[in-house]
Amino acid sequence: MHDQVSVVDFDGDEAVAEAVAGLQEAGSTRGAFFRRAGAVAGAGAAAVLLPSAVAQARSGGSKKNDIKILNFALTLEYLEAAFYAEALAVGGYTGSVLNFAQVVASHEATHVATLQGVLGSKAVKKPSFDFKGTTRHWHSFLRTSKVLEDTGVAAYQGQAPLIHQNAVLGPAGAILAVEARHAAWVRDLLYAGKSVKPAPEAFSVPMSMSEVLSAVKKTGFITS
């Protein structure tokens, strides 16, 4: 990535773990996560931010909050990278599903390394994960991948208007675009031969940081 922002561009605050504080509480079930993702996907254009709202949000941001957002993004990338790495290790996939898993695993690992490089010593530590057997069969893998990718898109979209620095917004937007391509790709694989469209809606609906953290917590995928 060109012109990678360095942690020295940020304020020297120590409260970088705020973004994952919500993950420390006990979770319930993965079902709520999947239902929430479905509700977001069907919400339509009503929740899409207007340009004036985006400009207002960006002008009220801060370098401190950019660190929080980047650690939030890093936590999600840790989750996705670990999911795809486990899928390759235990799934035994073949053909187009294997190709998808290999390509996306490489992307997510690169996202992790990039965000760690940006944050340096301020990067939140990698949690431990338990994916509840969802990687052991190609269909459960693709179904879970779809939800994770949709959530990743909604998460980046929700934070983009709050990013203060253009040097952070650019890389975040670049990751968002790739996550959206993953979401379309996994739909194409999951619903092959069916009438479901890889890009079903004209607008993508954002999720707030608290909504995403709450949804991820309820999966039980993050164990520490």
C-alpha positions in Angstrom: 0.0 0.0 0.0 1.3 3.4 -1.0 1.8 6.2 1.5 1.0 4.0 4.5 0.1 6.1 7.5 2.3 5.6 10.5 1.3 5.5 14.2 3.4 8.6 14.8 0.7 10.5 13.0 -1.7 9.8 15.8 -2.2 11.3 19.3 -0.4 9.5 22.1 -3.4 8.1 23.9 -3.3 4.7 25.7 -7.0 3.8 25.5 -6.7 1.8 22.4 -8.6 -1.2 23.7 -11.9 0.6 23.9 -13.0 -0.8 20.5 -13.1 -4.4 21.8 -14.4 -3.7 25.3 -17.8 -5.0 24.4 -16.4 -8.4 23.6 -15.6 -9.2 27.2 -19.2 -9.8 28.2 -20.7 -13.2 28.0 -22.3 -14.0 24.7 -25.6 -15.8 23.9 -26.1 -17.6 20.5 -24.9 -17.3 16.9 -28.5 -17.2 15.8 -28.9 -13.5 16.8 -25.8 -12.7 14.7 -27.3 -14.3 11.6 -30.7 -12.7 12.1 -29.1 -9.3 12.6 -27.1 -9.7 9.4 -30.3 -10.6 7.6 -32.1 -7.6 9.0 -29.3 -5.2 7.9 -29.2 -6.6 4.4 -33.0 -6.0 4.0 -33.2 -2.6 5.5 -32.8 -0.8 2.2 -31.7 2.7 1.5 -33.3 4.4 4.5 -30.3 4.1 6.7 -27.7 5.3 4.2 -26.1 8.5 5.4 -26.7 11.7 3.4 -23.5 13.6 2.2 -24.2 16.4 4.6 -24.2 14.0 7.5 -21.0 12.4 6.4 -19.2 15.8 6.2 -20.5 16.7 9.6 -19.3 13.4 11.2 -15.8 13.7 9.6 -15.3 17.2 10.8 -16.1 16.2 14.4 -13.6 13.3 14.4 -10.2 13.1 16.1 -6.9 11.3 15.8 -7.7 9.5 19.1 -11.0 8.2 17.6 -9.2 7.1 14.4 -7.0 4.8 16.6 -10.2 3.3 18.1 -11.7 2.7 14.7 -8.5 1.1 13.4 -8.4 -1.3 16.4 -12.0 -2.1 15.8 -11.2 -2.9 12.2 -8.2 -4.9 13.3 -10.3 -7.0 15.6 -12.7 -7.9 12.8 -9.7 -8.7 10.5 -8.2 -10.9 13.2 -11.6 -12.8 13.3 -11.8 -13.1 9.5 -8.2 -14.1 9.0 -8.4 -16.8 11.7 -11.7 -18.1 10.3 -10.2 -18.6 6.8 -6.9 -20.0 8.1 -8.8 -22.6 10.1 -11.1 -23.3 7.1 -8.0 -24.1 5.0 -6.5 -26.3 7.7 -9.6 -28.5 8.4 -12.1 -28.0 5.7 -10.8 -30.3 3.0 -12.4 -28.1 0.3 -11.9 -28.6 -3.4 -12.5 -26.6 -6.6 -14.1 -23.2 -6.5 -14.7 -23.3 -2.7 -11.0 -24.0 -2.1 -10.0 -21.3 -4.5 -12.3 -18.8 -2.7 -10.9 -19.8 0.7 -7.3 -19.5 -0.4 -7.7 -16.1 -2.0 -9.7 -14.5 0.8 -7.4 -16.0 3.5 -4.5 -14.2 1.8 -6.5 -11.0 1.6 -7.5 -11.1 5.3 -4.0 -11.9 6.4 -2.8 -8.9 4.4 -5.4 -6.7 6.0 -4.2 -7.8 9.5 -0.6 -7.1 8.7 -1.4 -3.7 7.2 -3.5 -2.5 10.2 -0.8 -3.8 12.6 1.8 -1.9 10.7 -0.3 1.3 10.9 -1.0 1.0 14.6 2.4 -0.3 15.7 2.6 -0.6 19.5 -1.0 0.7 19.8 -2.4 -2.4 18.0 -4.9 -4.4 20.0 -3.7 -8.0 20.7 -5.2 -10.9 18.7 -7.9 -12.8 20.6 -8.5 -16.5 20.8 -11.2 -18.0 18.6 -13.6 -21.0 18.5 -15.5 -21.2 15.2 -17.9 -23.9 16.5 -17.2 -26.4 13.7 -18.5 -24.0 11.0 -15.3 -24.6 8.9 -15.6 -28.3 8.7 -18.1 -28.5 5.8 -18.1 -26.4 2.7 -21.8 -25.3 3.1 -21.5 -24.1 6.7 -18.2 -22.5 5.8 -19.8 -20.5 3.0 -22.8 -19.6 5.0 -20.6 -18.3 7.9 -18.3 -16.5 5.4 -21.3 -14.7 3.9 -22.3 -13.3 7.3 -18.8 -12.3 8.3 -18.2 -10.6 5.0 -21.6 -8.8 5.1 -20.8 -7.7 8.6 -17.3 -6.5 7.7 -18.8 -4.4 4.9 -21.4 -2.8 7.2 -18.8 -2.2 9.9 -16.3 -0.4 7.6 -19.2 1.6 6.1 -20.5 2.6 9.5 -17.1 3.9 10.6 -16.0 5.6 7.3 -17.9 8.9 8.0 -16.3 9.1 11.5 -12.7 8.9 10.3 -10.9 12.1 10.8 -7.7 11.7 8.7 -7.7 11.2 4.9 -4.6 9.0 5.4 -6.8 6.6 7.4 -9.9 6.9 5.2 -8.1 5.9 2.1 -6.9 2.5 3.3 -10.2 1.8 5.1 -12.0 2.5 1.8 -9.7 0.2 0.0 -10.4 -2.6 2.4 -14.1 -2.0 2.3 -14.2 -2.4 -1.5 -12.4 -5.8 -1.2 -14.7 -7.0 1.6 -17.7 -6.1 -0.6 -16.2 -8.2 -3.4 -15.8 -11.1 -1.0 -19.4 -10.8 0.0 -20.6 -10.9 -3.6 -18.2 -13.8 -4.4 -19.4 -16.0 -1.5 -23.0 -15.4 -2.5 -22.2 -16.6 -6.0 -20.8 -19.8 -4.6 -23.4 -20.3 -1.9 -26.4 -19.8 -4.2 -25.0 -21.3 -7.4 -27.9 -22.2 -9.7 -30.5 -20.3 -7.6 -32.2 -17.0 -8.2 -30.3 -15.2 -5.4 -28.2 -12.3 -6.8 -24.6 -11.8 -5.8 -25.4 -8.0 -5.3 -29.0 -8.1 -4.1 -29.5 -4.5 -3.1 -28.9 -1.0 -4.6 -27.6 0.3 -1.3 -25.5 -1.2 1.5 -26.6 -0.4 5.0 -24.0 0.5 7.7 -23.8 -0.8 11.2 -22.5 1.1 14.2 -19.4 -0.1 16.2 -21.6 -1.2 19.1 -24.0 -3.1 16.9 -21.1 -5.0 15.2 -19.3 -5.8 18.5 -22.6 -7.0 20.1 -23.4 -9.2 17.1 -19.9 -10.7 17.0 -19.9 -11.3 20.8 -23.1 -13.3 20.5 -21.5 -15.8 18.0 -19.2 -17.0 20.7 -16.4 -17.1 18.1 -14.1 -14.9 20.2 -13.2 -16.7 23.4 -10.7 -14.3 25.0 
